[in-house]
Amino acid sequence: MSAKLPKGSRITGEGRQDLASSLVERYNRGESIRSMAEDIGRSYGFVHGVLVESGVTMRTRGGATRGAAAEARRAQLKGASS
């Protein structure tokens, strides 16, 4: 579904179910919430809410938080701020 939705329009009933199933499928294929939101012309929060409402298990946030990769990232950020 790459058609932009009218800004501020309410999406209810069957239309919302169709949108939700499309977003769930895309999310499960690995697409980001931000890219889906931009694609349909809605906010991150709207797309996130539809996914949660549909019972999707959300992925964790990206980026290294532990281990060697995280240390390298922190060193890089520290060097950039100096």
Secondary structure, 3 states (H helix, E strand, C coil): CCCCCCCCCCCCHHHHHHHHHHHHHHHHCCCCHHHHHHHHCCCHHHHHHHHHHCCCCCCCCCCCCCHHHHHHHHHHHHHHHC
